[in-house]
Amino acid sequence: MENKMRRETTPLIKPLSSFHTQNSIYTKLIFMFFSVGITIFLYTFHSNYYYFYSSSSLQIKKPLPSNSQEINISTTSNDDVSKSKTSYEFDVLEEVSDLLELHDEESPTPSTSKKSPKGQVKPKCDLFKGEWVPNPKGPAYNNNTCWLIEAPQNCMTNGRPDSGYLYWRWKPRDCELPKFDPKRFLNSMRNKGFAFIGDSISRNHLRSLLCILSQVEQPKQINQVEQTRSSTWIFPSYNLTLAGIWAPFLLKADLFDNKNGVSTSDIALHLDKLDENWTIQYTNFDYVMIAGGQWFLRTAIYLENDKIQGCHYCAGKNLTELGFDFAYRKALNQVFGFISGSSHKPQVLFRTNTPSHFEYGKWNSGGFCNRVAPFKEGQMGLIEPDRIMYEIEMQEFEKVSKTGISLRLFDTTLLALLRPDGHPGPYRSYYPFAKGENVAVQNDCLHWCMPGPIDSWNELVSEMLFRG
């Protein structure tokens, strides 16, 4: 019976059929050597690609991982059990030819687009659409193996009792996200400089990267500017410089904060001037991660040409309420214009804002966060003001991306939204309930515990920088 999966084409080795009608010893010898050749060829091919049949199609798979079990190959149906070995070998040769043809035409790679069954081109994987999945292996470091964790994010040392938040990692919907390889990262970044420009979330992100890389080599701090909260680190063996540049508005701002980050006077924000703390250092770096966000929600007086234009949240001052959205849009226009106009062209990633997870109040009015597991996709939506900020970011990035600017979107807003369990909460302080459960404590539902969800951000950084 004919194999149901076999194409109706002339067999590739039909000329040999005449040899089967002869009983000569030479014919048998030739056929024996030919069979051995086929066997070697099939073994070599199978070591690179395994394949299987469905009832109506032939599919090709990627090489098996080294720890996977091989799938047994079968080319016979229940109706073809009695098929001879010789006929089996001939059929396989024909299908091998088809496989090679298919592979040459449609073999996709993980980082490129591929054709759908209908011939349509599928878009590249969106790394920022997906879900948080269990990660039994846990984090790459802990509070004992990394001394670079800042006290307010050192949740384990500060006595946070649960640990489930440590055992999740980000999984894009349509592709695999490789785990961060610190040795590969360091080798790829030899003699390079990487700056994290923004507020304390950017510093949180930098510290996460420092901790992961410190498992290979300890960094040395070469600069610390207390008044600007900026710091610079170097990995000596690789001559890799990592810098955290404090610029919470990205614009020039006159700040009047005490040591707890509370404003003692209204902020004066210059909407037409960038913060020189980052612009004068911009040319020093090969890679830049830049971000704005939560600071724009603070009370501020807005100026242009050094003249007051209005304000945000400044009741009783007899000034025009312009709103934080007005200032944030102005800031992004200034930042993107600077990047576009600069003769220095580093790889720049623009990170979207990080939503907070305060419930039943704000950070200064009793709000807290005590969840212990991630949200599922669609379970929680962005609320104001985070939604407004995100919309502005998307709109302004879309506009500037059409100009050919060297800028890429690092869209962590929605994946961060799904992790209400990853914040220090009351454990921004050392054992906050040591004196009793009813003690009033300050909660942090914006920054991230370390280790914690923010470590996955660096897996995304690595994938974007080195695989595109």
Secondary structure, 3 states (H helix, E strand, C coil): CCCCCCCCCCCCCHHHHHHHHCCCHHHHHHHHHHHHHHHHHHHHHHHHCCEEECCCCEEECCCCCCCCCCCCCCCCCHHHCCCCHHHHHHHHHHHHHHHHHHHHHHCCCCCCCCECCCCCECCCCCCCCEEEEECCCCCCCCCCCCCCCCHHHCCCCCCCCCCHHHCEEEEECCCCCCCCCHHHHHHHCCCCEEEEEECHHHHHHHHHHHHHHCCCCCCEEEEEEHHHCEEEEEECCCCEEEEEEECCCCEEEECCECCCCCECCCEEEEEEEECHHHHCCHHHCCEEEEECCHHHHCCEEEEECCEEEEEECCCCCCCCECCHHHHHHHHHHHHHHHHHHCCCCCEEEEECCCCCCCECCCCCCCCECCCCCCCCCCCCCCCCCHHHHHHHHHHHHHHHHCCCCCCEEECCHHHHHCCHHHCCEHHHCCCCCCCCCCCCCCCECCCCCCCCCHHHHHHHHHHHHHHC
